[in-house]
């Protein structure tokens, strides 16, 4: 009597252990990508506008009791940058998404502290600015291939570090320096936003942004470059 043999392709365990093997589904898998407009110009414009408002307040352009108005004025930055972070995560750019989401949280905390003026709020805001300066430094250490983003981060580090010292010590001259650095950050963010917007509208680089390595290939490469190692990216692989 001939022995029965198991067919692994049919899903049976040839060793008789009762396990079933899934067929190779790679040829049947489909990955759908939805093109979106780049959210980064909006994110950098928001950084620029909010930085100008806060910087002018620190430089004494507004009255001393204008902190509540300043807090309300920068509150929309929280919503806008949270939206940018959401779309950046969907576009699989973890660096940009993390930066914009953290900026969003910073603007919300700053807005509420200035508008509500709770006891000890400035010192708490100082610690928050110090931690954000450290965060920006860590982000800058891995953003070197995106020169424009790297420059924004390098400008943000001293701005928030000095702002932290100004909040913690109450020294007026430190507030003035922080305000000037805030205007510098706004200028760099404004340039980056304008350059990215021109690039997106014309389909080519108009103003230098300084991409290199993978960041350059992501823009200049063909579709095969975009899909390389896609199966290992978050949202496609089984775990994060």
C-alpha positions in Angstrom: 0.0 0.0 0.0 1.6 3.3 -1.0 2.3 5.9 1.7 0.5 9.2 1.6 2.7 12.2 1.1 2.0 15.7 2.3 2.0 18.6 -0.1 3.7 21.6 1.5 2.2 23.9 -1.2 -1.3 22.8 -0.1 -0.6 24.0 3.4 -0.1 20.6 5.1 2.7 19.9 7.6 4.9 17.2 6.0 5.9 16.1 9.6 2.4 15.5 10.6 2.4 18.1 13.4 -0.8 19.8 12.4 0.9 23.1 11.5 -0.3 24.9 8.4 2.0 27.0 6.2 0.8 30.2 4.6 1.5 30.5 0.9 3.9 33.1 -0.4 1.7 36.2 -0.8 4.3 38.6 -2.0 3.3 38.3 -5.7 -0.3 39.0 -4.7 0.3 41.9 -2.3 -0.6 45.4 -3.4 0.5 48.6 -1.7 -1.5 51.8 -2.5 0.2 55.1 -2.0 -1.7 58.4 -2.0 0.3 61.4 -3.3 -0.1 64.5 -1.2 1.1 68.1 -1.5 4.2 68.6 0.7 3.1 70.0 4.1 6.6 71.3 5.0 6.2 74.8 3.6 3.2 75.3 5.9 5.2 73.9 8.8 8.1 76.2 8.3 5.9 79.3 7.6 4.2 78.6 10.9 7.5 78.4 12.7 8.5 81.7 11.1 5.2 83.6 12.0 5.1 82.3 15.6 8.8 83.1 16.1 8.3 86.6 14.9 5.4 87.2 17.4 7.3 85.8 20.4 10.6 87.5 19.3 8.9 90.9 19.0 7.4 90.4 22.5 10.8 89.6 23.9 12.3 92.7 22.2 9.8 95.0 23.8 7.9 95.8 20.6 4.6 95.1 22.4 3.5 96.4 25.8 4.7 94.4 28.9 1.1 93.3 29.6 0.6 91.9 26.1 1.6 88.3 27.1 -2.0 87.1 26.9 -2.5 88.6 23.4 0.8 86.9 22.4 -0.3 83.6 23.8 -3.6 83.8 21.9 -1.7 84.9 18.7 0.6 81.8 18.6 -2.2 79.3 19.6 -3.1 78.6 15.9 0.5 77.5 15.4 -0.3 74.4 17.5 -3.1 73.3 15.2 -1.2 74.0 12.0 2.0 72.2 13.0 0.0 69.3 14.4 -1.7 69.0 11.0 1.7 69.2 9.2 3.1 66.4 11.5 0.1 64.2 10.7 0.6 64.5 7.0 4.4 64.1 7.3 3.9 60.8 9.2 1.6 59.7 6.3 4.3 60.7 3.8 6.8 58.4 5.7 9.2 61.2 6.7 9.7 60.5 10.4 12.3 63.3 10.9 10.0 66.0 9.6 6.9 64.6 11.3 8.7 64.3 14.7 10.0 67.9 14.4 6.7 69.4 13.5 4.7 67.5 16.1 7.1 68.6 18.8 7.0 72.2 17.6 3.2 71.9 17.8 3.3 70.8 21.5 5.8 73.6 22.3 3.5 76.3 20.8 0.5 74.9 22.7 2.4 74.9 26.0 3.8 78.4 25.4 0.4 79.7 24.4 -1.4 78.5 27.4 1.4 79.6 29.8 1.4 83.1 28.3 -2.4 83.4 28.1 -3.3 82.0 31.5 -0.2 83.3 33.4 -0.1 80.6 36.1 2.1 81.0 39.1 5.7 79.8 38.3 4.8 79.6 34.6 7.9 81.3 33.3 10.2 78.9 35.1 8.3 75.9 33.9 8.4 77.4 30.4 12.2 77.7 30.9 12.6 74.0 31.6 10.5 73.2 28.5 12.6 75.5 26.3 15.8 73.8 27.6 14.5 70.3 26.9 13.3 71.5 23.4 16.8 72.9 22.7 18.3 69.5 23.6 15.7 67.8 21.4 16.6 70.1 18.5 20.3 69.4 19.0 19.6 65.6 18.8 17.5 66.1 15.7 20.2 68.2 14.0 22.7 65.4 14.6 20.8 63.2 12.2 19.4 65.8 9.8 22.7 66.6 8.1 21.5 65.3 4.7 18.7 67.8 4.7 20.7 71.0 4.9 17.7 73.4 5.0 16.1 71.5 7.8 19.4 71.1 9.5 20.0 74.9 9.4 16.6 75.5 10.9 17.5 73.1 13.8 20.9 74.6 14.3 19.2 78.1 14.6 16.6 76.7 16.9 19.1 75.2 19.4 20.7 78.6 20.6 17.3 80.4 20.4 15.6 78.0 22.8 18.6 77.5 24.9 18.9 81.3 25.5 15.1 81.5 26.0 15.4 78.9 28.7 18.0 80.9 30.5 15.9 84.0 30.2 12.9 82.3 31.6 14.8 80.7 34.5 16.9 83.8 35.5 14.6 86.6 34.5 17.6 88.5 33.0 16.2 91.1 30.5 19.3 91.1 28.3 18.9 87.3 27.8 15.3 88.0 26.7 16.6 90.5 24.2 19.1 88.0 22.8 16.5 85.3 22.6 14.2 87.7 20.7 17.0 88.4 18.2 17.7 84.7 17.8 13.9 84.2 17.3 13.9 86.6 14.4 16.9 84.8 12.9 15.1 81.5 13.3 12.1 83.1 11.6 14.2 84.3 8.6 15.8 80.8 8.1 12.4 79.1 8.4 10.9 81.6 6.0 13.6 80.9 3.4 13.2 77.2 3.8 9.4 77.4 3.4 9.7 79.6 0.3 12.3 77.4 -1.3 10.3 74.2 -0.7 7.1 75.8 -2.0 8.8 77.0 -5.2 10.3 73.5 -5.7 6.9 71.9 -5.3 5.1 74.3 -7.6 7.7 74.1 -10.4 8.7 70.5 -10.1 12.4 71.4 -9.8 14.8 73.0 -7.4 14.8 76.8 -7.8 16.5 78.0 -4.6 19.3 75.9 -3.0 18.1 73.6 -0.3 21.2 71.4 0.1 19.8 67.9 -0.1 22.4 65.1 -0.3 22.5 61.3 -0.1 19.2 59.6 0.4 17.4 63.0 0.7 18.7 63.9 -2.8 17.9 60.5 -4.3 14.3 60.7 -2.9 13.7 63.8 -5.0 15.8 63.2 -8.0 15.6 59.4 -8.2 13.1 57.3 -10.2 10.2 55.3 -8.9 12.4 52.2 -8.2 14.4 54.4 -5.7 11.2 55.5 -4.0 10.0 51.9 -3.5 13.3 50.4 -2.4 12.9 48.5 0.9 9.3 49.6 1.1 8.3 46.2 2.7 10.5 47.1 5.7 8.9 50.5 6.5 6.4 51.2 9.2 2.8 50.6 8.2 3.9 47.8 5.8 5.9 45.6 8.2 4.1 43.8 11.0 5.5 45.8 13.9 6.9 49.2 14.5 
